[in-house]
């Protein structure tokens, strides 16, 4: 299971303020804490910089890689910002994201070919947000085809079936679970990832919904999550869910996490 630490995202006010102030110490500390908590990659997003985003992304990638030895997930819809981050990044990075939208696909695919990152591919196209599992699978088919044709190994593709808030659509969770099962069956080498917290947007006590849905996603076959790794209860449930879903032979990873004091029950 792949965990992408989501906390260095300028949509969060403290991060936007830290980026604006060029507060390296704050941002570096947050990156280190996420890795120590179990993040395999650290997401970096500085969209708040707007027209300065490429410059700020280059700076952000540089300072974070000074203190962590894991790859970064360079997070932007802006192709120029993605390239700035990819060019500065040492080693193989992840980008978040490419979509099936014609303009965005054409703008991002050359970067994928040039830098060979892992790719988060959002299951949406010019028709807009998907409204069913079938919509997601249709877009995913086109994305996988385009990426593989461009030379991207299936193992480097992370399909995001796009979680919508369950408070807006009662079937939002079911659509993602159905799409995940179908995509893992159809493309066994391709990964499925999600920004988990979208499921609870606008609702109270959001962490309860996030944690419950994470367990359901693991059972459906999702094998990568963009989450807050400092949520120890969530991280514990992801480990437990893998064991219960038959993805942890003899529960060895569960036992290892328990012995390391990483599991919390209360």
C-alpha positions in Angstrom: 0.0 0.0 0.0 1.2 3.4 -1.0 0.6 6.4 1.3 1.0 10.0 0.0 1.1 12.5 2.8 -1.3 15.3 1.9 -0.5 18.0 4.3 1.8 20.4 2.3 -1.1 21.7 0.3 -1.7 25.4 -0.2 -5.5 25.0 0.0 -4.8 24.7 3.8 -4.4 28.2 5.3 -1.3 27.5 7.4 0.4 26.1 4.4 -0.5 29.0 2.2 0.8 31.4 4.8 4.0 29.4 5.2 4.6 29.3 1.5 4.0 33.1 1.2 6.4 33.7 4.1 8.9 31.2 2.7 8.9 29.5 6.1 11.3 26.7 5.3 11.5 25.4 8.9 7.7 24.9 9.2 7.4 23.2 5.8 10.4 21.0 6.3 9.2 19.9 9.8 5.8 18.9 8.4 7.4 16.9 5.6 9.6 15.0 8.1 6.7 14.3 10.4 4.7 12.8 7.6 7.5 10.5 6.6 8.1 9.4 10.2 4.3 8.7 10.4 4.5 6.3 7.4 4.1 8.4 4.3 5.9 6.8 1.3 5.7 10.1 -0.7 5.0 13.7 0.3 2.6 15.8 -1.7 3.7 19.3 -2.6 1.1 21.8 -3.8 1.6 25.6 -4.1 -1.3 26.6 -6.3 -1.9 29.6 -4.1 1.1 31.2 -5.8 -0.9 31.6 -9.0 1.3 33.2 -11.6 4.4 32.5 -9.5 3.5 28.8 -9.2 6.4 27.4 -11.3 9.0 29.4 -9.4 7.5 28.5 -6.0 7.1 24.9 -6.9 10.8 24.7 -7.8 11.7 26.2 -4.5 9.3 24.0 -2.5 10.6 20.7 -4.1 14.1 21.8 -3.4 13.7 22.5 0.3 11.6 19.4 1.0 14.1 17.1 -0.7 16.7 18.5 1.6 15.1 16.8 4.6 13.3 13.7 3.4 14.5 10.7 1.3 11.2 9.7 -0.1 9.9 10.9 -3.6 7.6 13.8 -3.8 4.1 14.0 -5.4 4.2 17.2 -7.5 0.6 18.4 -7.3 -0.7 21.0 -9.8 -3.1 21.3 -12.8 -0.5 23.7 -14.2 1.9 22.1 -16.7 4.5 24.7 -16.2 4.5 24.2 -12.4 4.6 20.4 -12.9 7.7 20.8 -15.2 9.4 23.1 -12.7 8.9 20.6 -10.0 10.0 17.6 -12.1 13.1 19.4 -13.3 14.2 20.2 -9.7 13.2 16.8 -8.3 16.0 14.3 -7.6 15.1 10.8 -8.7 11.7 9.5 -9.8 8.7 11.7 -8.8 4.9 11.3 -8.9 2.7 13.9 -10.6 -0.8 14.7 -9.6 -2.3 14.8 -12.1 -3.3 14.1 -15.7 -6.9 13.9 -16.8 -8.8 12.8 -19.9 -9.5 16.4 -20.8 -8.1 17.0 -24.2 -6.2 20.2 -23.4 -4.8 18.9 -20.1 -3.8 15.6 -21.6 -2.0 17.2 -24.4 -0.2 19.6 -22.1 0.8 17.0 -19.5 1.6 13.9 -21.5 4.9 15.3 -23.0 6.1 15.8 -19.4 5.3 12.3 -18.5 7.3 11.0 -21.5 10.2 13.3 -20.7 10.5 12.8 -16.9 9.0 9.3 -16.5 7.2 9.9 -13.2 4.5 7.9 -11.6 1.2 9.4 -12.8 -2.0 10.0 -10.9 -4.7 9.9 -13.6 -8.0 11.4 -12.7 -11.1 9.7 -14.2 -12.6 12.8 -15.7 -12.7 14.2 -19.2 -14.3 17.0 -21.2 -17.7 15.6 -20.2 -17.0 16.7 -16.7 -17.1 14.9 -13.3 -18.2 11.2 -13.6 -21.6 10.3 -12.3 -21.3 6.6 -12.2 -18.8 3.7 -12.0 -19.3 3.2 -15.8 -18.3 6.8 -16.5 -15.1 6.4 -14.5 -14.2 3.1 -16.3 -14.8 4.7 -19.7 -12.4 7.6 -18.9 -9.9 5.2 -17.3 -9.9 3.1 -20.5 -8.9 6.1 -22.5 -6.3 7.3 -20.0 -4.6 3.9 -19.7 -4.6 3.6 -23.5 -3.0 7.0 -24.0 -0.4 6.5 -21.3 0.6 3.0 -22.3 0.8 4.2 -26.0 3.2 6.9 -24.8 5.4 4.3 -23.2 4.2 4.6 -19.6 4.4 1.2 -17.8 1.1 0.1 -16.3 2.8 -0.2 -12.9 3.4 3.6 -13.0 -0.2 4.5 -13.5 -2.4 5.4 -10.5 -6.0 5.8 -11.5 -8.1 8.1 -9.3 -11.8 7.3 -9.6 -12.7 10.7 -8.1 -14.5 10.7 -4.8 -17.4 13.1 -4.5 -19.0 14.1 -1.1 -21.4 11.6 0.2 -23.4 14.5 1.6 -24.1 15.6 -1.9 -24.8 12.2 -3.5 -25.8 9.2 -1.4 -24.2 6.9 -4.0 -20.9 8.7 -4.2 -19.1 6.0 -2.1 -20.7 3.1 -3.9 -19.7 4.5 -7.3 -16.0 4.7 -6.3 -16.0 1.2 -4.7 -17.7 -0.3 -7.8 -15.2 1.5 -10.1 -12.2 0.4 -8.0 -13.2 -3.3 -8.1 -13.8 -3.1 -11.9 -10.5 -1.3 -12.6 -8.4 -3.6 -10.5 -9.9 -6.6 -12.3 -9.5 -5.1 -15.7 -6.0 -3.6 -15.2 -4.3 -5.8 -12.5 -0.9 -4.0 -12.9 -2.4 -0.5 -12.6 -2.9 1.1 -9.2 -6.0 2.8 -7.8 -5.6 5.9 -5.6 -7.9 8.5 -4.0 -7.9 11.7 -2.1 -9.9 10.1 0.7 -11.2 13.2 2.6 -13.4 14.3 -0.3 -15.9 11.7 0.8 -16.7 13.7 4.0 -16.6 17.2 2.6 -19.3 19.4 4.2 -20.2 17.0 6.9 -19.5 17.0 10.7 -17.0 14.8 12.4 -15.3 14.1 9.1 -12.6 11.7 10.4 -15.3 9.1 11.2 -16.4 8.9 7.6 -12.9 9.1 6.2 -11.7 6.2 8.4 -14.8 4.0 7.6 -14.5 4.6 3.9 -10.8 3.9 3.9 -11.5 0.4 5.2 -14.1 -0.2 2.5 -11.7 1.1 -0.2 -9.0 -1.4 0.8 -11.5 -4.3 0.6 -12.5 -3.1 -2.9 -8.8 -3.2 -4.0 -7.6 0.4 -3.7 -3.9 0.2 -3.0 -2.9 3.9 -2.6 -4.2 6.8 -0.6 -3.6 10.5 -0.4 -4.2 11.1 3.3 -3.1 12.7 6.5 -0.5 10.2 7.8 -0.5 12.0 11.2 -4.0 10.6 11.8 -2.8 7.5 13.7 -6.3 5.9 13.9 -6.6 6.1 10.1 -3.2 4.7 9.6 -3.9 1.9 12.0 -7.2 1.0 10.3 -5.4 0.9 6.9 -3.0 -1.7 8.3 -5.8 -3.7 9.9 -7.9 -3.5 6.7 -5.1 -5.0 4.6 -4.8 -7.9 7.0 -8.6 -8.5 7.0 -8.8 -8.2 3.2 -6.2 -11.0 2.7 -3.5 -8.6 1.6 -1.1 -9.3 4.5 0.2 -12.9 4.5 0.1 -14.3 8.1 -0.6 -10.7 9.2 3.2 -10.0 9.2 2.8 -6.3 8.4 0.1 -6.0 11.1 2.3 -7.6 13.7 5.3 -5.5 12.6 3.3 -2.3 13.0 2.0 -3.4 16.4 5.5 -4.2 17.7 6.7 -0.8 16.5 3.9 0.9 18.5 2.2 2.2 15.3 -1.3 0.8 16.0 -3.7 2.7 18.2 -7.1 1.4 19.4 -8.4 4.3 21.3 
